[in-house]
Amino acid sequence: MSARTRRWVLVGLEIGVTALIIAGVWLYSERAVSYVVAPVPDIAARFRETFLFAQFGSDVLPSLLRFALGFVIACIVGVGVGLLLGRSLVLRLLTTPIVSFLRSTPAVALLPLAIVLIGIGTPMSVFIIAFVCCWPILLNTTDGVVELDPTLRATVESYGITGLDRLRLVILPAISPRVLAGMRTSISLALLLLVVSEMIGNSNGIGNFIFQAQQTFAIADMWAGIVLLGVLGYLVNTAFGAVERRLLRWHVSERRA
């Protein structure tokens, strides 16, 4: 079987299995008597009415903005600090206890502190997303720089490549697989923290919508919000995967995939 045929078979299996799961959930929801389960047609109707029209601007866009700002800040800080720590043994030794302590602190435990220090609203959500999501990127970047191939280091030294040229032409391409792996991990964390922060410290957004629907027993609305989060997570991860494959098309593991 050729690679092209195998790819189409896998796509067909993915679509088929997904369709079977949706059909099973549909049948179950039609027969379920529990108040926490809403029929799939009702969820689809509320999804269309709420998030595609009525509350797209008031809930969906603010959530996307918070997610994007927090994730971008985490990437900038994580890569920048990771490069510094990776290049300096002294800095790594001095900051290891602090980094280990901060990255081990549960994200949810930081929310009350963030609300006290920053207040409720978008800045708090952006801060908590950026703070927690920067650690996987920072650690992967640091490890990537520390574990650079010795042969590559010797080649760079022998050719006299220094400064920004070394960073741009050698270090960043060499560590990019690890950096992008850390970013992929941070995407899931960002979505999780977005929802939690909006439930506690925001008056709008998808997380707040789900929380308010649960409080008022609007079960179809609650499930519509959950479905939206799943769709957003799938789309963001798919888009990031496409970008990752594009950037790493030179890498051996990507060529094999």
C-alpha positions as CSV (number, residue, x, y, z in Angstrom):
1,M,0.0,0.0,0.0
2,S,1.4,3.4,-1.0
3,A,1.8,6.3,1.4
4,R,-1.0,8.2,-0.4
5,T,-3.4,5.3,-0.2
6,R,-2.6,4.7,3.4
7,R,-3.2,8.3,4.2
8,W,-6.6,8.2,2.6
9,V,-7.5,5.0,4.5
10,L,-6.6,6.6,7.8
11,V,-8.6,9.7,6.9
12,G,-11.6,7.5,6.0
13,L,-11.3,5.6,9.3
14,E,-11.1,8.8,11.3
15,I,-14.2,10.2,9.6
16,G,-16.0,6.8,9.9
17,V,-15.2,6.3,13.6
18,T,-16.2,9.9,14.4
19,A,-19.5,9.5,12.6
20,L,-20.3,6.3,14.5
21,I,-19.5,8.0,17.8
22,I,-21.8,10.9,17.0
23,A,-24.6,8.5,15.9
24,G,-24.2,6.6,19.1
25,V,-24.3,9.8,21.2
26,W,-27.4,11.0,19.2
27,L,-29.3,7.7,19.9
28,Y,-28.4,7.7,23.5
29,S,-29.4,11.4,24.0
30,E,-32.8,10.8,22.4
31,R,-33.6,8.0,24.9
32,A,-31.9,9.3,28.0
33,V,-34.1,10.4,30.9
34,S,-31.4,12.2,32.9
35,Y,-31.8,16.0,33.2
36,V,-28.0,16.4,32.5
37,V,-28.3,15.0,29.0
38,A,-29.8,17.1,26.2
39,P,-30.8,15.7,22.7
40,V,-28.2,16.3,20.0
41,P,-30.6,18.3,17.8
42,D,-31.3,20.7,20.7
43,I,-27.5,21.1,21.3
44,A,-26.9,21.7,17.6
45,A,-29.7,24.3,17.5
46,R,-28.4,26.2,20.5
47,F,-24.9,26.0,19.2
48,R,-26.0,27.6,15.9
49,E,-28.2,30.2,17.5
50,T,-25.8,31.2,20.3
51,F,-22.2,31.0,19.0
52,L,-22.7,31.5,15.3
53,F,-24.9,34.5,15.7
54,A,-26.2,35.9,19.0
55,Q,-23.1,35.7,21.3
56,F,-20.2,35.3,18.9
57,G,-19.0,38.9,19.5
58,S,-19.8,38.9,23.2
59,D,-18.4,35.5,24.2
60,V,-16.4,33.8,21.5
61,L,-14.2,36.7,20.3
62,P,-13.1,37.7,23.9
63,S,-12.1,34.1,24.6
64,L,-10.2,33.9,21.4
65,L,-8.4,37.1,22.2
66,R,-7.5,36.0,25.7
67,F,-6.2,32.7,24.4
68,A,-4.1,34.2,21.6
69,L,-2.6,36.9,23.8
70,G,-1.7,34.5,26.6
71,F,-0.2,31.9,24.3
72,V,1.8,34.4,22.3
73,I,3.2,36.0,25.5
74,A,4.1,32.5,26.8
75,C,5.9,31.7,23.5
76,I,7.9,34.9,23.6
77,V,8.9,34.7,27.2
78,G,9.5,30.9,27.1
79,V,11.8,31.0,24.1
80,G,13.6,34.1,25.2
81,V,14.3,33.0,28.8
82,G,15.0,29.4,27.6
83,L,17.7,30.6,25.3
84,L,19.3,32.6,28.1
85,L,19.3,29.7,30.5
86,G,20.5,27.3,27.9
87,R,23.5,29.4,27.0
88,S,24.6,30.1,30.6
89,L,25.3,27.3,33.1
90,V,25.5,29.9,36.0
91,L,22.0,31.2,35.2
92,R,20.7,27.7,35.1
93,L,22.1,26.8,38.5
94,L,20.9,30.1,40.0
95,T,17.3,29.8,38.7
96,T,16.7,26.0,38.9
97,P,15.1,26.2,42.4
98,I,12.8,29.1,41.4
99,V,11.8,27.5,38.0
100,S,11.1,24.2,39.7
101,F,9.0,25.8,42.4
102,L,6.9,28.0,40.0
103,R,6.3,25.4,37.4
104,S,5.2,22.9,40.0
105,T,2.6,25.2,41.5
106,P,-0.9,24.1,40.5
107,A,-2.4,26.5,38.0
108,V,-5.8,26.7,39.8
109,A,-4.2,27.7,43.0
110,L,-2.8,30.8,41.3
111,L,-6.2,32.1,40.3
112,P,-7.2,33.7,43.6
113,L,-3.8,35.4,43.8
114,A,-4.1,36.6,40.2
115,I,-7.5,38.0,41.0
116,V,-6.2,39.8,44.1
117,L,-3.2,41.2,42.3
118,I,-4.7,42.1,38.9
119,G,-8.4,42.0,39.4
120,I,-11.1,40.3,37.3
121,G,-11.2,40.6,33.6
122,T,-9.1,40.0,30.5
123,P,-5.7,41.0,32.0
124,M,-6.1,38.3,34.7
125,S,-6.9,35.6,32.2
126,V,-4.1,36.6,29.9
127,F,-1.6,36.6,32.8
128,I,-2.6,33.2,34.1
129,I,-2.5,31.6,30.7
130,A,0.9,33.1,29.9
131,F,2.4,32.3,33.3
132,V,1.4,28.6,33.2
133,C,2.0,28.0,29.5
134,C,5.5,29.5,29.4
135,W,7.0,26.6,31.4
136,P,6.8,23.8,28.9
137,I,8.2,26.1,26.2
138,L,11.0,27.4,28.5
139,L,12.1,24.0,29.6
140,N,12.1,22.5,26.1
141,T,14.0,25.5,24.8
142,T,16.6,25.3,27.6
143,D,17.0,21.5,27.1
144,G,17.3,21.9,23.4
145,V,20.2,24.5,23.7
146,V,22.0,22.5,26.4
147,E,21.8,19.2,24.4
148,L,22.9,20.7,21.0
149,D,25.0,18.2,19.0
150,P,28.7,18.6,19.9
151,T,29.6,18.2,16.3
152,L,27.3,21.1,15.4
153,R,28.9,23.2,18.1
154,A,32.4,22.4,16.8
155,T,31.4,23.2,13.2
156,V,29.9,26.5,14.3
157,E,33.1,27.4,16.2
158,S,35.4,26.4,13.3
159,Y,33.5,28.6,10.8
160,G,33.5,31.5,13.2
161,I,29.7,31.9,13.3
162,T,28.8,34.2,16.2
163,G,26.1,36.5,17.5
164,L,22.7,36.8,15.8
165,D,23.9,34.6,12.9
166,R,24.6,31.7,15.2
167,L,21.2,32.2,16.9
168,R,19.2,32.6,13.7
169,L,21.0,30.1,11.4
170,V,22.1,27.4,13.8
171,I,20.5,27.4,17.3
172,L,16.9,28.2,16.5
173,P,16.6,25.6,13.6
174,A,18.4,23.0,15.7
175,I,16.1,23.3,18.7
176,S,12.9,24.1,16.8
177,P,11.5,20.5,17.1
178,R,11.7,20.7,20.9
179,V,10.3,24.3,21.0
180,L,7.3,23.4,18.9
181,A,6.7,20.3,21.1
182,G,6.5,22.6,24.1
183,M,4.2,24.9,22.3
184,R,1.9,22.1,21.4
185,T,1.7,21.1,25.1
186,S,1.0,24.7,26.0
187,I,-2.0,24.9,23.6
188,S,-3.9,22.4,25.7
189,L,-3.0,24.2,28.9
190,A,-4.0,27.5,27.5
191,L,-7.5,26.2,26.6
192,L,-7.9,24.7,30.0
193,L,-6.8,27.8,31.9
194,L,-8.9,30.0,29.6
195,V,-12.1,28.2,30.6
196,V,-11.2,28.1,34.3
197,S,-10.2,31.7,34.5
198,E,-13.4,32.8,32.7
199,M,-15.6,30.8,35.0
200,I,-14.1,32.5,38.1
201,G,-12.9,35.9,37.0
202,N,-14.7,37.1,33.9
203,S,-18.2,38.4,33.1
204,N,-18.1,37.0,29.5
205,G,-16.4,34.4,27.4
206,I,-17.0,30.7,26.7
207,G,-16.1,29.6,30.2
208,N,-18.4,32.1,31.8
209,F,-21.2,31.1,29.4
210,I,-20.9,27.4,30.4
211,F,-20.8,28.3,34.1
212,Q,-23.9,30.5,33.9
213,A,-25.7,27.8,31.8
214,Q,-24.9,25.2,34.4
215,Q,-26.1,27.5,37.2
216,T,-29.4,28.1,35.5
217,F,-29.9,24.5,34.4
218,A,-29.8,25.5,30.7
219,I,-28.4,22.1,29.8
220,A,-28.5,22.4,26.0
221,D,-26.6,25.7,26.3
222,M,-24.1,24.1,28.6
223,W,-23.4,21.3,26.2
224,A,-23.3,23.7,23.3
225,G,-20.5,25.5,25.0
226,I,-18.6,22.3,25.7
227,V,-18.9,21.3,22.1
228,L,-17.6,24.7,21.0
229,L,-14.5,24.2,23.2
230,G,-13.9,20.8,21.7
231,V,-14.2,22.3,18.2
232,L,-11.9,25.1,19.0
233,G,-9.3,22.8,20.5
234,Y,-9.5,20.5,17.4
235,L,-9.1,23.5,15.0
236,V,-6.3,25.1,16.9
237,N,-4.3,21.8,17.2
238,T,-5.0,21.0,13.5
239,A,-3.8,24.5,12.4
240,F,-0.7,24.2,14.7
241,G,0.1,20.8,13.3
242,A,0.0,22.1,9.8
243,V,2.4,25.0,10.8
244,E,4.6,22.5,12.6
245,R,4.9,20.2,9.6
246,R,5.6,23.2,7.4
247,L,8.4,24.5,9.6
248,L,9.9,21.1,10.3
249,R,9.6,19.7,6.7
250,W,13.4,19.3,6.8
251,H,13.4,17.2,9.9
252,V,13.9,13.4,9.7
253,S,10.9,12.5,11.8
254,E,8.6,14.8,9.8
255,R,9.8,13.3,6.5
256,R,9.1,9.8,7.8
257,A,5.6,10.8,9.0
